Amino acid sequence: MTATKLRAEKLARWRDDGVGCATFWVGGADGVSQSVKDNADEKLALGRQTWPHRLVRVMISEQIYRAVTILSGNPYHRD
């Protein structure tokens, strides 16, 4: 199963569990503070690279869009 489909399944679980809000924290070059990590219900990494903040916002938005597209029944082009 692709990582995108796994993210779609996670989004579906949040939906089915009644999660009303999700917040995505984008850390700096050294990540986020330990207190942010300790208080997070879930953690997501985009890899070990350091990305510009504006690009990360686009990358996260694109992943959410793909997941919602899959959940709405549209085919995923990597199948």
Biopython code that builds the backbone (N, CA, C, O; Angstrom):
import numpy as np
from Bio.PDB.StructureBuilder import StructureBuilder

atoms = [
    (1, "MET", "N", (0.842, -1.174, 0.000)),
    (1, "MET", "CA", (0.000, 0.000, 0.000)),
    (1, "MET", "C", (0.891, 1.242, 0.000)),
    (1, "MET", "O", (1.899, 1.298, 0.705)),
    (2, "THR", "N", (0.506, 2.223, -0.793)),
    (2, "THR", "CA", (1.314, 3.438, -0.891)),
    (2, "THR", "C", (1.163, 4.301, 0.362)),
    (2, "THR", "O", (0.183, 4.191, 1.098)),
    (3, "ALA", "N", (2.147, 5.149, 0.580)),
    (3, "ALA", "CA", (2.096, 6.067, 1.729)),
    (3, "ALA", "C", (0.884, 6.988, 1.623)),
    (3, "ALA", "O", (0.283, 7.348, 2.635)),
    (4, "THR", "N", (0.529, 7.366, 0.404)),
    (4, "THR", "CA", (-0.633, 8.232, 0.212)),
    (4, "THR", "C", (-1.910, 7.528, 0.647)),
    (4, "THR", "O", (-2.770, 8.141, 1.280)),
    (5, "LYS", "N", (-2.043, 6.253, 0.315)),
    (5, "LYS", "CA", (-3.239, 5.511, 0.732)),
    (5, "LYS", "C", (-3.265, 5.317, 2.245)),
    (5, "LYS", "O", (-4.334, 5.327, 2.855)),
    (6, "LEU", "N", (-2.095, 5.141, 2.851)),
    (6, "LEU", "CA", (-2.040, 5.037, 4.312)),
    (6, "LEU", "C", (-2.491, 6.344, 4.959)),
    (6, "LEU", "O", (-3.204, 6.332, 5.962)),
    (7, "ARG", "N", (-2.068, 7.477, 4.378)),
    (7, "ARG", "CA", (-2.506, 8.763, 4.911)),
    (7, "ARG", "C", (-4.010, 8.942, 4.721)),
    (7, "ARG", "O", (-4.681, 9.516, 5.579)),
    (8, "ALA", "N", (-4.538, 8.456, 3.605)),
    (8, "ALA", "CA", (-5.988, 8.529, 3.378)),
    (8, "ALA", "C", (-6.727, 7.709, 4.428)),
    (8, "ALA", "O", (-7.765, 8.140, 4.932)),
    (9, "GLU", "N", (-6.206, 6.538, 4.760)),
    (9, "GLU", "CA", (-6.832, 5.711, 5.795)),
    (9, "GLU", "C", (-6.800, 6.413, 7.148)),
    (9, "GLU", "O", (-7.768, 6.350, 7.906)),
    (10, "LYS", "N", (-5.693, 7.080, 7.451)),
    (10, "LYS", "CA", (-5.590, 7.814, 8.721)),
    (10, "LYS", "C", (-6.618, 8.943, 8.755)),
    (10, "LYS", "O", (-7.283, 9.148, 9.770)),
    (11, "LEU", "N", (-6.749, 9.666, 7.657)),
    (11, "LEU", "CA", (-7.734, 10.742, 7.581)),
    (11, "LEU", "C", (-9.148, 10.183, 7.751)),
    (11, "LEU", "O", (-9.985, 10.800, 8.411)),
    (12, "ALA", "N", (-9.410, 9.025, 7.162)),
    (12, "ALA", "CA", (-10.725, 8.388, 7.304)),
    (12, "ALA", "C", (-10.982, 7.993, 8.756)),
    (12, "ALA", "O", (-12.100, 8.140, 9.249)),
    (13, "ARG", "N", (-9.961, 7.496, 9.439)),
    (13, "ARG", "CA", (-10.123, 7.147, 10.863)),
    (13, "ARG", "C", (-10.442, 8.387, 11.686)),
    (13, "ARG", "O", (-11.313, 8.350, 12.555)),
    (14, "TRP", "N", (-9.736, 9.495, 11.414)),
    (14, "TRP", "CA", (-10.028, 10.739, 12.129)),
    (14, "TRP", "C", (-11.478, 11.142, 11.883)),
    (14, "TRP", "O", (-12.195, 11.504, 12.816)),
    (15, "ARG", "N", (-11.906, 11.078, 10.620)),
    (15, "ARG", "CA", (-13.288, 11.431, 10.273)),
    (15, "ARG", "C", (-14.272, 10.538, 11.018)),
    (15, "ARG", "O", (-15.227, 11.021, 11.626)),
    (16, "ASP", "N", (-14.031, 9.234, 10.964)),
    (16, "ASP", "CA", (-14.947, 8.270, 11.581)),
    (16, "ASP", "C", (-14.951, 8.366, 13.103)),
    (16, "ASP", "O", (-15.960, 8.063, 13.741)),
    (17, "ASP", "N", (-13.835, 8.782, 13.685)),
    (17, "ASP", "CA", (-13.742, 8.931, 15.138)),
    (17, "ASP", "C", (-14.273, 10.280, 15.621)),
    (17, "ASP", "O", (-14.298, 10.550, 16.822)),
    (18, "GLY", "N", (-14.696, 11.119, 14.684)),
    (18, "GLY", "CA", (-15.263, 12.411, 15.054)),
    (18, "GLY", "C", (-14.244, 13.482, 15.388)),
    (18, "GLY", "O", (-14.563, 14.448, 16.081)),
    (19, "VAL", "N", (-13.019, 13.322, 14.903)),
    (19, "VAL", "CA", (-12.000, 14.357, 15.133)),
    (19, "VAL", "C", (-12.443, 15.609, 14.376)),
    (19, "VAL", "O", (-12.595, 15.587, 13.155)),
    (20, "GLY", "N", (-12.644, 16.681, 15.104)),
    (20, "GLY", "CA", (-13.173, 17.890, 14.495)),
    (20, "GLY", "C", (-12.119, 18.867, 14.011)),
    (20, "GLY", "O", (-12.420, 19.775, 13.236)),
    (21, "CYS", "N", (-10.894, 18.690, 14.458)),
    (21, "CYS", "CA", (-9.853, 19.650, 14.120)),
    (21, "CYS", "C", (-8.492, 18.959, 14.110)),
    (21, "CYS", "O", (-8.192, 18.143, 14.981)),
    (22, "ALA", "N", (-7.692, 19.291, 13.133)),
    (22, "ALA", "CA", (-6.312, 18.799, 13.078)),
    (22, "ALA", "C", (-5.404, 20.013, 12.895)),
    (22, "ALA", "O", (-5.681, 20.891, 12.078)),
    (23, "THR", "N", (-4.338, 20.048, 13.652)),
    (23, "THR", "CA", (-3.375, 21.137, 13.560)),
    (23, "THR", "C", (-2.038, 20.560, 13.136)),
    (23, "THR", "O", (-1.564, 19.582, 13.714)),
    (24, "PHE", "N", (-1.436, 21.162, 12.134)),
    (24, "PHE", "CA", (-0.132, 20.725, 11.652)),
    (24, "PHE", "C", (0.896, 21.771, 12.062)),
    (24, "PHE", "O", (0.807, 22.932, 11.663)),
    (25, "TRP", "N", (1.870, 21.353, 12.861)),
    (25, "TRP", "CA", (2.964, 22.224, 13.274)),
    (25, "TRP", "C", (4.135, 21.988, 12.331)),
    (25, "TRP", "O", (4.502, 20.847, 12.051)),
    (26, "VAL", "N", (4.712, 23.071, 11.851)),
    (26, "VAL", "CA", (5.885, 22.974, 10.986)),
    (26, "VAL", "C", (7.059, 23.531, 11.775)),
    (26, "VAL", "O", (7.071, 24.706, 12.144)),
    (27, "GLY", "N", (8.042, 22.684, 12.029)),
    (27, "GLY", "CA", (9.196, 23.096, 12.818)),
    (27, "GLY", "C", (10.258, 23.774, 11.975)),
    (27, "GLY", "O", (10.191, 23.793, 10.746)),
    (28, "GLY", "N", (11.223, 24.320, 12.656)),
    (28, "GLY", "CA", (12.364, 24.928, 11.992)),
    (28, "GLY", "C", (13.374, 23.864, 11.574)),
    (28, "GLY", "O", (13.057, 22.675, 11.556)),
    (29, "ALA", "N", (14.565, 24.285, 11.244)),
    (29, "ALA", "CA", (15.600, 23.360, 10.774)),
    (29, "ALA", "C", (15.931, 22.290, 11.811)),
    (29, "ALA", "O", (16.348, 21.189, 11.453)),
    (30, "ASP", "N", (15.748, 22.603, 13.090)),
    (30, "ASP", "CA", (16.021, 21.641, 14.162)),
    (30, "ASP", "C", (14.755, 20.962, 14.674)),
    (30, "ASP", "O", (14.783, 20.298, 15.710)),
    (31, "GLY", "N", (13.658, 21.124, 13.963)),
    (31, "GLY", "CA", (12.405, 20.489, 14.375)),
    (31, "GLY", "C", (11.620, 21.362, 15.334)),
    (31, "GLY", "O", (11.807, 22.577, 15.385)),
    (32, "VAL", "N", (10.731, 20.722, 16.100)),
    (32, "VAL", "CA", (9.914, 21.433, 17.080)),
    (32, "VAL", "C", (10.406, 21.088, 18.483)),
    (32, "VAL", "O", (11.172, 20.142, 18.667)),
    (33, "SER", "N", (9.964, 21.852, 19.451)),
    (33, "SER", "CA", (10.411, 21.619, 20.828)),
    (33, "SER", "C", (9.890, 20.282, 21.353)),
    (33, "SER", "O", (8.920, 19.729, 20.835)),
    (34, "GLN", "N", (10.541, 19.789, 22.366)),
    (34, "GLN", "CA", (10.136, 18.516, 22.968)),
    (34, "GLN", "C", (8.729, 18.606, 23.548)),
    (34, "GLN", "O", (7.985, 17.625, 23.517)),
    (35, "SER", "N", (8.356, 19.768, 24.075)),
    (35, "SER", "CA", (7.009, 19.909, 24.645)),
    (35, "SER", "C", (5.936, 19.785, 23.567)),
    (35, "SER", "O", (4.868, 19.226, 23.819)),
    (36, "VAL", "N", (6.209, 20.300, 22.370)),
    (36, "VAL", "CA", (5.261, 20.135, 21.260)),
    (36, "VAL", "C", (5.153, 18.657, 20.909)),
    (36, "VAL", "O", (4.051, 18.142, 20.718)),
    (37, "LYS", "N", (6.284, 17.978, 20.824)),
    (37, "LYS", "CA", (6.275, 16.542, 20.516)),
    (37, "LYS", "C", (5.527, 15.750, 21.578)),
    (37, "LYS", "O", (4.752, 14.848, 21.259)),
    (38, "ASP", "N", (5.761, 16.091, 22.843)),
    (38, "ASP", "CA", (5.127, 15.359, 23.943)),
    (38, "ASP", "C", (3.612, 15.530, 23.961)),
    (38, "ASP", "O", (2.890, 14.628, 24.385)),
    (39, "ASN", "N", (3.130, 16.680, 23.502)),
    (39, "ASN", "CA", (1.694, 16.956, 23.523)),
    (39, "ASN", "C", (0.978, 16.565, 22.240)),
    (39, "ASN", "O", (-0.244, 16.686, 22.158)),
    (40, "ALA", "N", (1.708, 16.104, 21.244)),
    (40, "ALA", "CA", (1.099, 15.734, 19.964)),
    (40, "ALA", "C", (0.448, 14.356, 20.048)),
    (40, "ALA", "O", (1.019, 13.423, 20.613)),
    (41, "ASP", "N", (-0.747, 14.240, 19.482)),
    (41, "ASP", "CA", (-1.412, 12.939, 19.393)),
    (41, "ASP", "C", (-0.807, 12.099, 18.271)),
    (41, "ASP", "O", (-0.715, 10.877, 18.382)),
    (42, "GLU", "N", (-0.401, 12.753, 17.206)),
    (42, "GLU", "CA", (0.183, 12.086, 16.040)),
    (42, "GLU", "C", (1.393, 12.891, 15.592)),
    (42, "GLU", "O", (1.480, 14.094, 15.836)),
    (43, "LYS", "N", (2.319, 12.217, 14.940)),
    (43, "LYS", "CA", (3.485, 12.897, 14.379)),
    (43, "LYS", "C", (3.636, 12.477, 12.926)),
    (43, "LYS", "O", (3.406, 11.319, 12.577)),
    (44, "LEU", "N", (4.022, 13.420, 12.088)),
    (44, "LEU", "CA", (4.201, 13.184, 10.668)),
    (44, "LEU", "C", (5.526, 13.796, 10.256)),
    (44, "LEU", "O", (5.820, 14.942, 10.597)),
    (45, "ALA", "N", (6.315, 13.044, 9.534)),
    (45, "ALA", "CA", (7.581, 13.569, 9.021)),
    (45, "ALA", "C", (7.539, 13.544, 7.499)),
    (45, "ALA", "O", (7.011, 12.606, 6.901)),
    (46, "LEU", "N", (8.083, 14.551, 6.890)),
    (46, "LEU", "CA", (8.167, 14.611, 5.435)),
    (46, "LEU", "C", (9.536, 14.149, 4.953)),
    (46, "LEU", "O", (9.917, 14.404, 3.811)),
    (47, "GLY", "N", (10.262, 13.481, 5.811)),
    (47, "GLY", "CA", (11.590, 12.991, 5.465)),
    (47, "GLY", "C", (12.637, 13.664, 6.337)),
    (47, "GLY", "O", (12.314, 14.465, 7.214)),
    (48, "ARG", "N", (13.881, 13.329, 6.086)),
    (48, "ARG", "CA", (14.972, 13.873, 6.896)),
    (48, "ARG", "C", (15.499, 15.202, 6.350)),
    (48, "ARG", "O", (16.328, 15.850, 6.989)),
    (49, "GLN", "N", (15.029, 15.601, 5.193)),
    (49, "GLN", "CA", (15.497, 16.849, 4.595)),
    (49, "GLN", "C", (14.933, 18.051, 5.350)),
    (49, "GLN", "O", (13.957, 17.942, 6.093)),
    (50, "THR", "N", (15.570, 19.186, 5.141)),
    (50, "THR", "CA", (15.066, 20.456, 5.651)),
    (50, "THR", "C", (14.439, 21.195, 4.478)),
    (50, "THR", "O", (15.095, 21.462, 3.472)),
    (51, "TRP", "N", (13.151, 21.521, 4.625)),
    (51, "TRP", "CA", (12.403, 22.171, 3.550)),
    (51, "TRP", "C", (12.023, 23.597, 3.966)),
    (51, "TRP", "O", (11.832, 23.866, 5.152)),
    (52, "PRO", "N", (11.913, 24.506, 2.998)),
    (52, "PRO", "CA", (11.412, 25.851, 3.309)),
    (52, "PRO", "C", (9.953, 25.771, 3.789)),
    (52, "PRO", "O", (9.175, 24.955, 3.295)),
    (53, "HIS", "N", (9.595, 26.625, 4.754)),
    (53, "HIS", "CA", (8.252, 26.590, 5.336)),
    (53, "HIS", "C", (7.148, 26.720, 4.288)),
    (53, "HIS", "O", (6.155, 25.995, 4.343)),
    (54, "ARG", "N", (7.311, 27.625, 3.348)),
    (54, "ARG", "CA", (6.262, 27.820, 2.337)),
    (54, "ARG", "C", (6.080, 26.565, 1.489)),
    (54, "ARG", "O", (4.955, 26.218, 1.128)),
    (55, "LEU", "N", (7.153, 25.897, 1.177)),
    (55, "LEU", "CA", (7.059, 24.660, 0.404)),
    (55, "LEU", "C", (6.377, 23.567, 1.218)),
    (55, "LEU", "O", (5.576, 22.803, 0.680)),
    (56, "VAL", "N", (6.686, 23.486, 2.502)),
    (56, "VAL", "CA", (6.068, 22.472, 3.364)),
    (56, "VAL", "C", (4.560, 22.670, 3.418)),
    (56, "VAL", "O", (3.811, 21.693, 3.406)),
    (57, "ARG", "N", (4.106, 23.901, 3.478)),
    (57, "ARG", "CA", (2.658, 24.153, 3.488)),
    (57, "ARG", "C", (2.004, 23.610, 2.224)),
    (57, "ARG", "O", (0.919, 23.033, 2.282)),
    (58, "VAL", "N", (2.655, 23.792, 1.098)),
    (58, "VAL", "CA", (2.130, 23.259, -0.163)),
    (58, "VAL", "C", (2.170, 21.733, -0.143)),
    (58, "VAL", "O", (1.217, 21.088, -0.579)),
    (59, "MET", "N", (3.255, 21.152, 0.356)),
    (59, "MET", "CA", (3.382, 19.690, 0.401)),
    (59, "MET", "C", (2.300, 19.063, 1.282)),
    (59, "MET", "O", (1.704, 18.054, 0.905)),
    (60, "ILE", "N", (2.046, 19.651, 2.445)),
    (60, "ILE", "CA", (1.009, 19.123, 3.334)),
    (60, "ILE", "C", (-0.365, 19.283, 2.694)),
    (60, "ILE", "O", (-1.184, 18.365, 2.745)),
    (61, "SER", "N", (-0.622, 20.436, 2.097)),
    (61, "SER", "CA", (-1.908, 20.657, 1.427)),
    (61, "SER", "C", (-2.126, 19.646, 0.314)),
    (61, "SER", "O", (-3.232, 19.133, 0.145)),
    (62, "GLU", "N", (-1.088, 19.361, -0.436)),
    (62, "GLU", "CA", (-1.192, 18.403, -1.538)),
    (62, "GLU", "C", (-1.478, 16.999, -1.013)),
    (62, "GLU", "O", (-2.265, 16.266, -1.612)),
    (63, "GLN", "N", (-0.856, 16.619, 0.089)),
    (63, "GLN", "CA", (-1.096, 15.294, 0.665)),
    (63, "GLN", "C", (-2.527, 15.172, 1.185)),
    (63, "GLN", "O", (-3.156, 14.127, 1.023)),
    (64, "ILE", "N", (-3.041, 16.227, 1.803)),
    (64, "ILE", "CA", (-4.430, 16.214, 2.268)),
    (64, "ILE", "C", (-5.370, 16.130, 1.070)),
    (64, "ILE", "O", (-6.339, 15.371, 1.094)),
    (65, "TYR", "N", (-5.091, 16.906, 0.023)),
    (65, "TYR", "CA", (-5.915, 16.863, -1.189)),
    (65, "TYR", "C", (-5.938, 15.457, -1.781)),
    (65, "TYR", "O", (-7.006, 14.950, -2.125)),
    (66, "ARG", "N", (-4.780, 14.826, -1.901)),
    (66, "ARG", "CA", (-4.729, 13.463, -2.443)),
    (66, "ARG", "C", (-5.545, 12.503, -1.598)),
    (66, "ARG", "O", (-6.296, 11.687, -2.133)),
    (67, "ALA", "N", (-5.404, 12.594, -0.275)),
    (67, "ALA", "CA", (-6.134, 11.697, 0.624)),
    (67, "ALA", "C", (-7.639, 11.888, 0.476)),
    (67, "ALA", "O", (-8.382, 10.910, 0.393)),
    (68, "VAL", "N", (-8.092, 13.131, 0.440)),
    (68, "VAL", "CA", (-9.526, 13.404, 0.293)),
    (68, "VAL", "C", (-10.020, 12.919, -1.067)),
    (68, "VAL", "O", (-11.132, 12.401, -1.171)),
    (69, "THR", "N", (-9.213, 13.079, -2.099)),
    (69, "THR", "CA", (-9.578, 12.600, -3.432)),
    (69, "THR", "C", (-9.767, 11.089, -3.425)),
    (69, "THR", "O", (-10.733, 10.583, -3.995)),
    (70, "ILE", "N", (-8.858, 10.369, -2.787)),
    (70, "ILE", "CA", (-8.968, 8.910, -2.692)),
    (70, "ILE", "C", (-10.218, 8.530, -1.914)),
    (70, "ILE", "O", (-10.953, 7.631, -2.323)),
    (71, "LEU", "N", (-10.467, 9.206, -0.795)),
    (71, "LEU", "CA", (-11.624, 8.883, 0.043)),
    (71, "LEU", "C", (-12.947, 9.178, -0.659)),
    (71, "LEU", "O", (-13.967, 8.568, -0.339)),
    (72, "SER", "N", (-12.937, 10.108, -1.612)),
    (72, "SER", "CA", (-14.167, 10.424, -2.339)),
    (72, "SER", "C", (-14.412, 9.466, -3.501)),
    (72, "SER", "O", (-15.391, 9.604, -4.234)),
    (73, "GLY", "N", (-13.506, 8.485, -3.663)),
    (73, "GLY", "CA", (-13.714, 7.451, -4.675)),
    (73, "GLY", "C", (-13.031, 7.678, -6.002)),
    (73, "GLY", "O", (-13.184, 6.875, -6.922)),
    (74, "ASN", "N", (-12.286, 8.749, -6.117)),
    (74, "ASN", "CA", (-11.559, 8.987, -7.360)),
    (74, "ASN", "C", (-10.324, 8.096, -7.404)),
    (74, "ASN", "O", (-9.727, 7.810, -6.366)),
    (75, "PRO", "N", (-9.939, 7.656, -8.596)),
    (75, "PRO", "CA", (-8.768, 6.773, -8.685)),
    (75, "PRO", "C", (-7.481, 7.526, -8.363)),
    (75, "PRO", "O", (-7.359, 8.726, -8.611)),
    (76, "TYR", "N", (-6.534, 6.790, -7.809)),
    (76, "TYR", "CA", (-5.214, 7.354, -7.526)),
    (76, "TYR", "C", (-4.292, 6.961, -8.667)),
    (76, "TYR", "O", (-4.230, 5.786, -9.029)),
    (77, "HIS", "N", (-3.587, 7.901, -9.230)),
    (77, "HIS", "CA", (-2.802, 7.669, -10.444)),
    (77, "HIS", "C", (-1.612, 6.730, -10.250)),
    (77, "HIS", "O", (-0.986, 6.341, -11.235)),
    (78, "ARG", "N", (-1.280, 6.358, -9.023)),
    (78, "ARG", "CA", (-0.144, 5.463, -8.790)),
    (78, "ARG", "C", (-0.562, 4.012, -8.591)),
    (78, "ARG", "O", (0.274, 3.174, -8.255)),
    (79, "ASP", "N", (-1.827, 3.702, -8.789)),
    (79, "ASP", "CA", (-2.283, 2.305, -8.644)),
    (79, "ASP", "C", (-1.781, 1.449, -9.778)),
    (79, "ASP", "O", (-2.065, 0.252, -9.821)),
]
sb = StructureBuilder()
sb.init_structure("model")
sb.init_model(0)
sb.init_chain("A")
sb.init_seg("    ")
for serial, (resi, resn, name, xyz) in enumerate(atoms, 1):
    if name == "N":
        sb.init_residue(resn, " ", resi, " ")
    sb.init_atom(name, np.array(xyz, "f"), 0.0, 1.0, " ", f" {name:<3s}", serial, name[0])
structure = sb.get_structure()
